Amino acid sequence: MTDAEPTSVNENKPAASAREIKALAHPLRLRILRLCGLRELTNKQLADRLGQDPGTVLYHVRQLLSTGFLEAAEVRTGESGALEKPYRSTGRSWNLDTALREAGPGGPLAPIEAFREELTEAGPDAIASLSRFVLHLSEKDAEDLITRIGAVLDEYTQSDRQRSDQPAYGGIFVLHRSPD
């Protein structure tokens, strides 16, 4: 890292298009992206892992393929000798800070719902760290906090392939205005 002032997180990632927002506004699609970011998986493997009907999963896979968040990997021979068509995440980043609000009432909560489902699946022993906090911040302070945390996360995500032999950790950073 340099001594330069961190840039806004929004400047590092392109804004999502309307089609991308729609594709990312569903918790199941976000879970598919996460799983295919860890390893190449077939539609059947995804359906089994997510406890969903293969037809439902295929519909969501196609939405992610059409927006470039997933791509087809090389066809391979499965354990039974049949040909399998796996998918993998393209690793595209996007900025959804304000975009998911345009996706309707459930849009902004889709990443949180996906994370909740993943955390439930992993179990309480999987939590490495949990911080719950309330801060009194000006708009500038809030923007600074988001930028600084975003810079740390970007540093790790940009170098993640170098640590692909290590255990995978998931996380989410959400800063919200308190209703009080």
ZAMARKE-675295 format. One line per 4 residues: for each residue x, z, y of N, C-alpha, C, O. Coordinates in Angstrom, 3 decimals. Example, Ala and Ser with C-alpha at 12.3 -4.5 7.8 and 13.67 -1.06 7.14 Angstrom:
BEGIN
13.190 7.800 -5.690 12.300 7.800 -4.500 13.200 7.800 -3.300 14.236 8.465 -3.319  12.850 7.080 -2.250 13.670 7.140 -1.060 12.900 7.870 0.030 13.409 8.039 1.138
// end
This chain:
BEGIN
0.831 0.000 -1.170 0.000 0.000 0.000 0.877 0.000 1.235 1.977 0.553 1.223  0.396 -0.616 2.294 1.151 -0.654 3.533 0.603 0.383 4.490 -0.409 1.033 4.227  1.299 0.523 5.612 0.846 1.454 6.639 -0.228 0.842 7.519 -0.754 1.508 8.411  -0.555 -0.411 7.280 -1.558 -1.079 8.101 -2.913 -0.393 7.939 -3.225 0.180 6.895
-3.693 -0.471 8.993 -5.046 0.093 8.985 -5.871 -0.618 7.927 -5.850 -1.848 7.879  -6.607 0.105 7.068 -7.414 -0.569 6.069 -8.499 -1.397 6.731 -9.075 -0.998 7.743  -8.767 -2.545 6.150 -9.841 -3.373 6.667 -11.149 -2.870 6.112 -11.180 -2.136 5.125  -12.214 -3.263 6.743 -13.533 -2.879 6.266 -13.740 -3.432 4.868 -13.309 -4.544 4.563
-14.398 -2.656 4.020 -14.692 -3.103 2.663 -15.482 -4.395 2.710 -15.298 -5.262 1.856  -16.356 -4.540 3.689 -17.178 -5.742 3.800 -16.348 -6.980 4.084 -16.779 -8.086 3.757  -15.176 -6.834 4.680 -14.326 -7.980 4.981 -13.578 -8.467 3.740 -13.144 -9.618 3.700  -13.422 -7.620 2.736 -12.665 -7.981 1.545 -13.474 -8.764 0.527 -12.902 -9.446 -0.323
-14.775 -8.677 0.598 -15.631 -9.319 -0.391 -16.653 -10.190 0.304 -17.193 -9.806 1.342  -16.929 -11.360 -0.253 -17.922 -12.227 0.388 -19.322 -11.632 0.259 -19.619 -10.903 -0.687  -20.163 -11.953 1.216 -21.563 -11.537 1.136 -22.225 -12.322 -0.001 -21.924 -13.496 -0.216  -23.108 -11.673 -0.705 -23.817 -12.313 -1.815 -24.888 -13.254 -1.267 -25.540 -12.947 -0.269
-25.065 -14.398 -1.924 -26.133 -15.338 -1.550 -27.463 -14.789 -2.062 -27.493 -13.816 -2.816  -28.552 -15.414 -1.649 -29.885 -14.975 -2.094 -29.998 -15.031 -3.620 -30.561 -14.119 -4.226  -29.472 -16.086 -4.250 -29.512 -16.198 -5.722 -28.668 -15.113 -6.374 -29.066 -14.544 -7.390  -27.507 -14.823 -5.798 -26.641 -13.779 -6.343 -27.280 -12.407 -6.195 -27.195 -11.572 -7.095
-27.920 -12.180 -5.052 -28.614 -10.905 -4.845 -29.673 -10.718 -5.912 -29.780 -9.648 -6.510  -30.454 -11.760 -6.149 -31.507 -11.673 -7.164 -30.896 -11.416 -8.540 -31.420 -10.610 -9.308  -29.805 -12.084 -8.851 -29.162 -11.907 -10.157 -28.620 -10.494 -10.325 -28.604 -9.969 -11.438  -28.181 -9.879 -9.247 -27.570 -8.553 -9.326 -28.556 -7.414 -9.060 -28.170 -6.245 -9.068
-29.817 -7.749 -8.828 -30.817 -6.740 -8.482 -31.547 -6.195 -9.699 -32.633 -5.629 -9.568  -30.970 -6.357 -10.869 -31.601 -5.853 -12.096 -30.585 -5.012 -12.857 -29.474 -5.475 -13.114  -30.948 -3.780 -13.222 -29.983 -2.908 -13.907 -29.449 -3.478 -15.213 -28.282 -3.269 -15.542  -30.281 -4.194 -15.964 -29.817 -4.754 -17.236 -28.725 -5.793 -17.004 -27.765 -5.863 -17.771
-28.861 -6.591 -15.963 -27.832 -7.594 -15.669 -26.520 -6.933 -15.273 -25.445 -7.410 -15.634  -26.610 -5.846 -14.540 -25.387 -5.130 -14.161 -24.715 -4.513 -15.380 -23.488 -4.457 -15.453  -25.505 -4.056 -16.326 -24.927 -3.504 -17.556 -24.279 -4.613 -18.387 -23.217 -4.411 -18.975  -24.917 -5.782 -18.433 -24.336 -6.933 -19.146 -22.986 -7.291 -18.523 -22.011 -7.521 -19.238
-22.934 -7.337 -17.192 -21.671 -7.647 -16.513 -20.589 -6.643 -16.855 -19.450 -7.021 -17.125  -20.936 -5.373 -16.846 -19.940 -4.344 -17.160 -19.422 -4.512 -18.581 -18.214 -4.476 -18.814  -20.336 -4.694 -19.531 -19.914 -4.833 -20.928 -19.053 -6.080 -21.137 -18.060 -6.037 -21.863  -19.433 -7.181 -20.505 -18.660 -8.420 -20.651 -17.382 -8.388 -19.823 -16.526 -9.259 -19.981
-17.241 -7.413 -18.953 -15.981 -7.207 -18.241 -14.973 -6.469 -19.098 -13.767 -6.548 -18.863  -15.476 -5.746 -20.100 -14.591 -5.003 -21.003 -14.112 -5.861 -22.159 -12.965 -5.747 -22.590  -14.996 -6.728 -22.667 -14.642 -7.610 -23.781 -15.652 -8.740 -23.866 -16.761 -8.633 -23.342  -15.269 -9.819 -24.526 -16.177 -10.943 -24.722 -17.225 -10.548 -25.755 -16.887 -10.054 -26.831
-18.501 -10.765 -25.427 -19.589 -10.385 -26.322 -20.602 -11.514 -26.441 -20.849 -12.249 -25.485  -21.182 -11.640 -27.628 -22.243 -12.615 -27.851 -23.572 -12.040 -27.384 -23.684 -10.844 -27.112  -24.569 -12.898 -27.295 -25.900 -12.447 -26.918 -26.414 -11.395 -27.899 -27.005 -10.398 -27.484  -26.196 -11.609 -29.188 -26.645 -10.642 -30.197 -25.920 -9.311 -30.046 -26.538 -8.250 -30.138
-24.614 -9.364 -29.815 -23.861 -8.128 -29.621 -24.355 -7.373 -28.386 -24.469 -6.147 -28.405  -24.646 -8.112 -27.313 -25.179 -7.479 -26.111 -26.545 -6.845 -26.395 -26.802 -5.706 -26.003  -27.414 -7.590 -27.075 -28.754 -7.077 -27.375 -28.674 -5.815 -28.225 -29.389 -4.844 -27.975  -27.805 -5.832 -29.226 -27.636 -4.650 -30.086 -27.119 -3.469 -29.273 -27.635 -2.357 -29.384
-26.106 -3.714 -28.462 -25.487 -2.639 -27.676 -26.464 -2.038 -26.663 -26.457 -0.832 -26.414  -27.307 -2.904 -26.081 -28.224 -2.459 -25.034 -29.592 -2.051 -25.565 -30.442 -1.583 -24.808  -29.808 -2.232 -26.885 -31.104 -1.883 -27.459 -32.228 -2.746 -26.925 -33.342 -2.264 -26.715  -31.943 -4.018 -26.704 -32.913 -4.952 -26.128 -33.162 -6.110 -27.084 -32.365 -6.369 -27.985
-34.269 -6.798 -26.879 -34.597 -8.003 -27.624 -33.604 -9.110 -27.239 -33.318 -9.280 -26.054  -33.071 -9.868 -28.215 -32.113 -10.933 -27.887 -32.659 -11.963 -26.889 -31.907 -12.483 -26.065  -33.962 -12.260 -26.957 -34.550 -13.206 -26.002 -34.503 -12.682 -24.575 -34.230 -13.434 -23.640  -34.767 -11.408 -24.413 -34.704 -10.778 -23.092 -33.283 -10.814 -22.561 -33.053 -11.147 -21.399
-32.337 -10.472 -23.414 -30.931 -10.471 -22.995 -30.490 -11.884 -22.642 -29.793 -12.075 -21.646  -30.876 -12.874 -23.430 -30.497 -14.260 -23.144 -31.018 -14.703 -21.781 -30.313 -15.397 -21.048  -32.231 -14.316 -21.436 -32.787 -14.645 -20.118 -31.862 -14.104 -19.026 -31.531 -14.817 -18.078  -31.452 -12.854 -19.161 -30.591 -12.229 -18.146 -29.180 -12.821 -18.161 -28.568 -12.984 -17.105
-28.667 -13.140 -19.334 -27.360 -13.799 -19.438 -27.396 -15.131 -18.694 -26.457 -15.465 -17.971  -28.465 -15.885 -18.865 -28.581 -17.190 -18.189 -28.608 -17.031 -16.671 -28.043 -17.856 -15.952  -29.258 -15.977 -16.178 -29.261 -15.721 -14.729 -27.833 -15.469 -14.232 -27.441 -15.951 -13.169  -27.076 -14.718 -15.004 -25.696 -14.410 -14.613 -24.779 -15.624 -14.759 -23.851 -15.797 -13.969
-25.033 -16.462 -15.762 -24.259 -17.695 -15.923 -24.498 -18.644 -14.748 -23.559 -19.240 -14.221  -25.760 -18.777 -14.346 -26.105 -19.734 -13.291 -25.556 -19.343 -11.922 -25.427 -20.190 -11.038  -25.238 -18.079 -11.747 -24.678 -17.629 -10.466 -23.167 -17.414 -10.531 -22.556 -17.005 -9.544  -22.567 -17.688 -11.682 -21.117 -17.612 -11.794 -20.561 -16.226 -12.038 -19.349 -16.033 -11.943
-21.412 -15.246 -12.352 -20.909 -13.906 -12.651 -20.466 -13.782 -14.107 -19.620 -12.950 -14.434  -21.039 -14.611 -14.976 -20.626 -14.687 -16.382 -20.195 -16.110 -16.660 -20.605 -17.045 -15.972  -19.355 -16.266 -17.684 -18.980 -17.597 -18.156 -18.904 -17.566 -19.671 -18.658 -16.525 -20.280  -19.119 -18.728 -20.263 -19.011 -18.835 -21.721 -17.536 -18.813 -22.094 -16.718 -19.496 -21.480
-17.212 -18.028 -23.097 -15.848 -18.001 -23.636 -15.788 -19.036 -24.765 -16.788 -19.682 -25.077  -14.620 -19.185 -25.365 -14.477 -20.149 -26.458 -15.319 -19.731 -27.650 -15.379 -18.555 -28.009  -15.968 -20.716 -28.258 -16.749 -20.460 -29.469 -15.791 -19.969 -30.544 -14.677 -20.473 -30.679  -16.242 -18.976 -31.309 -15.387 -18.377 -32.328 -16.163 -18.242 -33.631 -17.387 -18.371 -33.665
-15.430 -17.982 -34.685 -16.051 -17.744 -35.979 -16.258 -16.247 -36.140 -15.318 -15.462 -36.006  -17.498 -15.855 -36.428 -17.828 -14.443 -36.587 -17.469 -13.933 -37.969 -16.950 -14.673 -38.805  -17.754 -12.653 -38.200 -17.427 -12.011 -39.471 -18.114 -12.690 -40.657 -17.555 -12.749 -41.752  -19.336 -13.206 -40.431 -20.073 -13.835 -41.529 -19.710 -15.306 -41.706 -20.235 -15.979 -42.593
-18.808 -15.803 -40.856 -18.396 -17.199 -40.947 -19.189 -18.115 -40.032 -18.845 -19.288 -39.889  -20.235 -17.607 -39.414 -21.031 -18.414 -38.488 -20.313 -18.517 -37.143 -19.529 -17.643 -36.772  -20.596 -19.601 -36.425 -20.012 -19.769 -35.095 -20.741 -18.868 -34.104 -21.966 -18.751 -34.138  -19.972 -18.236 -33.224 -20.522 -17.356 -32.205 -20.129 -17.865 -30.823 -19.041 -18.404 -30.622
-21.050 -17.679 -29.876 -20.787 -18.081 -28.497 -20.720 -16.820 -27.628 -21.753 -16.305 -27.200  -19.503 -16.322 -27.369 -19.374 -15.110 -26.552 -19.380 -15.439 -25.055 -19.175 -16.579 -24.637  -19.622 -14.396 -24.279 -19.605 -14.488 -22.823 -18.635 -13.458 -22.284 -18.366 -12.439 -22.919  -18.108 -13.745 -21.087 -17.228 -12.790 -20.422 -17.543 -12.807 -18.926 -18.045 -13.789 -18.380
-17.233 -11.700 -18.302 -17.413 -11.599 -16.856 -16.342 -12.439 -16.174 -15.203 -12.505 -16.634  -16.717 -13.071 -15.087 -15.737 -13.847 -14.322 -14.929 -12.940 -13.398 -13.922 -13.367 -12.834  -15.365 -11.690 -13.240 -14.639 -10.749 -12.394 -14.895 -10.940 -10.918 -14.206 -10.351 -10.084  -15.894 -11.771 -10.579 -16.206 -11.987 -9.161 -16.609 -10.690 -8.489 -17.299 -9.861 -9.083
-16.184 -10.517 -7.267 -16.583 -9.371 -6.446 -17.632 -9.838 -5.459 -17.722 -11.023 -5.139  -18.402 -8.917 -4.994 -19.418 -9.251 -4.016 -19.673 -8.030 -3.159 -19.334 -6.905 -3.529  -20.268 -8.269 -2.024 -20.627 -7.185 -1.117 -22.141 -7.075 -1.113 -22.843 -8.011 -0.731  -22.632 -5.931 -1.537 -24.072 -5.719 -1.605 -24.527 -4.571 -0.713 -25.653 -4.094 -0.856
-23.686 -4.123 0.194 -24.046 -2.958 0.998 -25.427 -3.101 1.636 -26.217 -2.157 1.607  -25.727 -4.251 2.203 -27.036 -4.456 2.819 -27.856 -5.501 2.089 -29.076 -5.544 2.248  -27.218 -6.339 1.297 -27.906 -7.474 0.682 -28.997 -7.075 -0.302 -30.033 -7.737 -0.357  -28.800 -6.021 -1.075 -29.798 -5.669 -2.088 -31.124 -5.229 -1.473 -32.155 -5.269 -2.145
-31.114 -4.818 -0.225 -32.383 -4.472 0.435 -33.297 -5.674 0.514 -34.520 -5.530 0.511  -32.708 -6.875 0.587 -33.483 -8.110 0.657 -34.101 -8.460 -0.691 -34.986 -9.314 -0.748  -33.671 -7.840 -1.757 -34.140 -8.170 -3.103 -35.446 -7.467 -3.458 -35.968 -7.679 -4.552  -35.977 -6.656 -2.588 -37.217 -5.944 -2.863 -36.964 -4.466 -3.057 -35.828 -4.000 -2.960
-38.037 -3.723 -3.335 -37.933 -2.261 -3.380 -36.967 -1.731 -4.431 -36.323 -0.710 -4.191  -36.839 -2.376 -5.582 -35.938 -1.880 -6.622 -34.508 -2.342 -6.469 -33.618 -1.816 -7.137  -34.262 -3.319 -5.600 -32.934 -3.907 -5.458 -31.823 -2.924 -5.181 -30.833 -2.905 -5.912  -31.950 -2.093 -4.133 -30.858 -1.179 -3.817 -30.591 -0.139 -4.901 -29.488 0.402 -4.985
-31.580 0.138 -5.715 -31.397 1.161 -6.745 -30.940 0.584 -8.084 -30.644 1.350 -9.001  -30.873 -0.746 -8.226 -30.464 -1.363 -9.493 -29.080 -0.899 -9.945 -28.924 -0.553 -11.116  -28.067 -0.874 -9.070 -26.760 -0.391 -9.534 -26.793 1.078 -9.943 -26.099 1.477 -10.878  -27.588 1.875 -9.257 -27.679 3.293 -9.586 -28.392 3.481 -10.920 -27.989 4.312 -11.733
-29.454 2.706 -11.143 -30.177 2.783 -12.416 -29.273 2.325 -13.563 -29.260 2.952 -14.623  -28.522 1.246 -13.366 -27.596 0.773 -14.399 -26.550 1.846 -14.700 -26.231 2.099 -15.862  -26.022 2.467 -13.662 -25.029 3.519 -13.850 -25.632 4.710 -14.590 -24.996 5.275 -15.480  -26.852 5.091 -14.226 -27.529 6.203 -14.905 -27.677 5.913 -16.389 -27.434 6.790 -17.217
-28.076 4.686 -16.739 -28.221 4.301 -18.148 -26.878 4.348 -18.873 -26.802 4.818 -20.008  -25.821 3.862 -18.223 -24.491 3.875 -18.831 -24.000 5.306 -19.034 -23.404 5.621 -20.064  -24.247 6.159 -18.063 -23.820 7.549 -18.158 -24.595 8.280 -19.254 -24.023 9.089 -19.985  -25.878 8.000 -19.368 -26.694 8.589 -20.434 -26.167 8.160 -21.794 -26.060 8.972 -22.713
-25.837 6.872 -21.916 -25.296 6.347 -23.180 -23.948 6.996 -23.520 -23.684 7.310 -24.681  -23.115 7.192 -22.525 -21.785 7.766 -22.757 -21.853 9.252 -23.083 -21.003 9.759 -23.817  -22.832 9.949 -22.561 -22.988 11.375 -22.833 -22.271 12.233 -21.811 -21.358 11.763 -21.131  -22.682 13.509 -21.696 -22.124 14.386 -20.669 -20.626 14.663 -20.823 -19.954 14.951 -19.833
-20.096 14.583 -22.036 -18.667 14.829 -22.230 -17.793 13.705 -21.680 -16.578 13.864 -21.565  -18.413 12.557 -21.336 -17.652 11.422 -20.826 -17.303 11.561 -19.344 -16.465 10.815 -18.837  -17.925 12.492 -18.655 -17.692 12.639 -17.219 -16.291 13.211 -16.976 -15.969 14.315 -17.415  -15.476 12.437 -16.274 -14.113 12.874 -15.953 -14.080 13.656 -14.648 -13.240 14.538 -14.471
-14.985 13.339 -13.743 -15.027 14.011 -12.449 -16.400 13.787 -11.838 -17.005 12.728 -12.005  -16.877 14.788 -11.134 -18.166 14.671 -10.447 -18.066 15.442 -9.146 -17.733 16.627 -9.135  -18.354 14.768 -8.068 -18.350 15.415 -6.759 -19.689 15.158 -6.091 -20.109 14.011 -5.940  -20.334 16.198 -5.705 -21.583 16.087 -4.953 -21.303 16.745 -3.627 -20.758 17.848 -3.588
-21.663 16.095 -2.537 -21.278 16.616 -1.234 -22.306 16.250 -0.173 -23.110 15.335 -0.345  -22.256 16.977 0.904 -23.005 16.659 2.113 -22.000 16.723 3.253 -21.271 17.704 3.399  -21.970 15.686 4.045 -21.057 15.623 5.185 -21.848 15.284 6.447 -22.820 14.531 6.387  -21.450 15.820 7.551 -22.029 15.437 8.838 -21.069 14.429 9.458 -19.941 14.765 9.817
-21.535 13.187 9.578 -20.661 12.101 10.024 -21.327 11.270 11.110 -22.535 11.037 11.078  -20.534 10.832 12.058 -21.017 9.825 13.005 -21.049 8.485 12.268 -20.517 8.370 11.165  -21.664 7.488 12.867 -21.663 6.158 12.248 -20.231 5.669 12.041 -19.917 5.064 11.015  -19.372 5.932 13.010 -17.969 5.514 12.902 -17.269 6.269 11.770 -16.510 5.679 11.002
-17.529 7.584 11.668 -16.935 8.374 10.581 -17.394 7.848 9.218 -16.587 7.725 8.297  -18.678 7.540 9.091 -19.209 7.025 7.822 -18.550 5.693 7.470 -18.166 5.471 6.321  -18.422 4.818 8.449 -17.773 3.520 8.215 -16.313 3.711 7.816 -15.816 3.009 6.935  -15.629 4.644 8.449 -14.231 4.937 8.126 -14.113 5.459 6.687 -13.235 5.027 5.940
-14.983 6.375 6.305 -14.964 6.921 4.943 -15.184 5.810 3.915 -14.458 5.725 2.924  -16.176 4.967 4.149 -16.471 3.851 3.240 -15.261 2.926 3.140 -14.893 2.500 2.045  -14.647 2.615 4.272 -13.484 1.723 4.287 -12.308 2.324 3.526 -11.661 1.631 2.740  -12.029 3.596 3.749 -10.888 4.240 3.099 -11.095 4.367 1.590 -10.179 4.087 0.817
-12.267 4.778 1.174 -12.535 4.872 -0.267 -12.534 3.478 -0.884 -12.022 3.282 -1.987  -13.108 2.514 -0.171 -13.090 1.125 -0.654 -11.685 0.593 -0.842 -11.420 -0.138 -1.797  -10.775 0.953 0.063 -9.385 0.489 -0.052 -8.725 1.051 -1.302 -7.992 0.339 -1.988  -8.974 2.314 -1.604 -8.407 2.924 -2.820 -8.989 2.243 -4.058 -8.255 1.904 -4.986
-10.310 2.042 -4.071 -10.934 1.377 -5.222 -10.421 -0.053 -5.378 -10.160 -0.500 -6.496  -10.274 -0.776 -4.260 -9.744 -2.145 -4.315 -8.333 -2.170 -4.892 -7.998 -3.057 -5.678  -7.509 -1.205 -4.507 -6.141 -1.135 -5.018 -6.146 -1.037 -6.548 -5.370 -1.710 -7.226  -7.016 -0.204 -7.068 -7.085 -0.037 -8.521 -7.750 -1.229 -9.205 -7.283 -1.659 -10.260
-8.813 -1.767 -8.643 -9.484 -2.892 -9.309 -8.607 -4.144 -9.301 -8.629 -4.917 -10.259  -7.843 -4.352 -8.244 -6.991 -5.535 -8.176 -5.838 -5.491 -9.172 -5.310 -6.535 -9.554  -5.449 -4.304 -9.590 -4.346 -4.186 -10.547 -4.839 -3.769 -11.938 -4.036 -3.398 -12.794  -6.136 -3.828 -12.159 -6.702 -3.306 -13.402 -6.215 -4.038 -14.651 -6.017 -3.408 -15.690
-6.023 -5.324 -14.571 -5.579 -6.082 -15.757 -4.243 -5.556 -16.295 -3.961 -5.679 -17.487  -3.436 -4.979 -15.428 -2.145 -4.427 -15.860 -2.328 -3.191 -16.736 -1.402 -2.781 -17.436  -3.515 -2.602 -16.698 -3.775 -1.390 -17.480 -4.843 -1.624 -18.543 -5.500 -0.673 -18.968  -5.028 -2.849 -18.974 -6.113 -3.170 -19.913 -5.937 -2.502 -21.278 -6.877 -2.473 -22.072
-4.763 -1.971 -21.558 -4.534 -1.256 -22.822 -4.933 0.218 -22.729 -4.857 0.948 -23.717  -5.353 0.649 -21.554 -5.750 2.038 -21.331 -7.263 2.195 -21.485 -7.983 1.197 -21.450  -7.762 3.423 -21.655 -9.217 3.623 -21.747 -9.920 3.142 -20.476 -9.363 3.225 -19.381  -11.138 2.642 -20.629 -11.929 2.162 -19.492 -12.734 3.315 -18.897 -13.344 4.101 -19.622
-12.727 3.403 -17.596 -13.526 4.381 -16.855 -14.493 3.612 -15.970 -14.147 2.563 -15.426  -15.681 4.125 -15.829 -16.657 3.540 -14.919 -16.935 4.530 -13.812 -16.672 5.724 -13.954  -17.457 4.043 -12.731 -17.791 4.935 -11.635 -18.655 4.217 -10.623 -18.862 3.006 -10.697  -19.142 4.975 -9.698 -19.952 4.410 -8.620 -19.737 5.284 -7.392 -19.674 6.508 -7.504
-19.628 4.680 -6.253 -19.535 5.411 -4.996 -20.754 5.034 -4.172 -20.977 3.864 -3.860  -21.525 6.031 -3.830 -22.726 5.821 -3.023 -22.684 6.817 -1.883 -22.548 8.020 -2.107  -22.797 6.335 -0.690 -22.919 7.210 0.476 -24.279 6.905 1.079 -24.550 5.768 1.464  -25.123 7.900 1.160 -26.480 7.684 1.693 -26.776 8.677 2.801 -26.224 9.777 2.850
-27.653 8.260 3.676 -28.085 9.157 4.740 -29.072 10.152 4.146 -29.995 9.755 3.434  -28.894 11.423 4.423 -29.761 12.471 3.906 -31.127 12.387 4.584 -31.207 12.113 5.781  -32.200 12.619 3.831 -33.541 12.565 4.429 -33.839 13.751 5.344 -34.841 13.746 6.059  -32.978 14.759 5.326 -33.214 15.983 6.123 -32.965 15.763 7.581 -33.118 16.687 8.380
// end
